[in-house]
Amino acid sequence: MRIQLLVSAVDKDVHALIRQMHISTDAVIVNQCGRYDYEELAENGHKVQVFSMPERGVGLSRNTALLHAGADVCVFSDEDIVLTEDYEEKIRRVYEELPDADMILVNVKVAPSRRTYWNEDVHRITYRNYGRYPAYSITARRDALLRANAHYSLLFGGGAKYSNGEDSLFLKDCLKAGLKIYSHTVCIGEETERESTWFNGYHEKFFKDRGVLYHYLYGRLALPLSFRFLWVHRKEMCRQIPLEQAYAWMKDGVREAKGS
């Protein structure tokens, strides 16, 4: 089973990045850096393909990496992830443990303030629990992604029109295509703390963008789930913005997404 890392990066010295991330498998790195270039590196007996491009957008970056992937299992990652020395063996082992899995969502340590998930057991991912997982948790059989015609939205994420949500949309599309997705407790790395590339406060754009996302994620349930989202997080998100105003902005986002 061949493992390949798919890395999204911005303006990086790729040689330093390989050392920083502890990359020890084949990899495809997409470096959004203001120029077109291609470089193929030999690192510890593995091939690292580096695609440089001026266009920005995390969805475009991940799609480009996936387009050039060629391994049995793809592991999505970001420039600020430091991998464990044995991440290749860990990933191989969990696919042997779950032979029917098309995708396995693994643990990566992050600061408590940024944590959206932590797998405490092995279980199936369904429409009820897919929305918490970031890209760097996602591993997948390449042939399953091709079969599902899976790709990242170009509307959401860093460098795109709307804020985060591209990972949830990607997983939703994979579920819709019938892929079997599992979570697993294995941990393959740790995030280096840095400023968010998309979050800069709870303001009008944040809530409107979330409304747009909820339309694409939940369809007819977008409005009630928008209110539920705000109610659950009201102590954090509505300290300065009244809940009623935040909900009005989310409704504006839903209407924008519907084209009405």
Secondary structure by P-SEA (a helix, b strand, c coil): cbbbbbbbbcccaaaaaaaaacccccbbbbbcccccbbbbbbcccbbbbbbbbccccaaaaaaaaaaaccccbbbbbccccccccaaaaaaaaaaaacccccbbbbbbbcccccccccccbbbbbccccccccccccccccaaaaaaacbbbbccccccccccccaaaaaaaaaaaabbbbbbbcccccccccccccccccccaaaaaaaaaaaaaccccaaaaaaaaaaaaacccccccccaaaaaaaaaaaaaaaacc
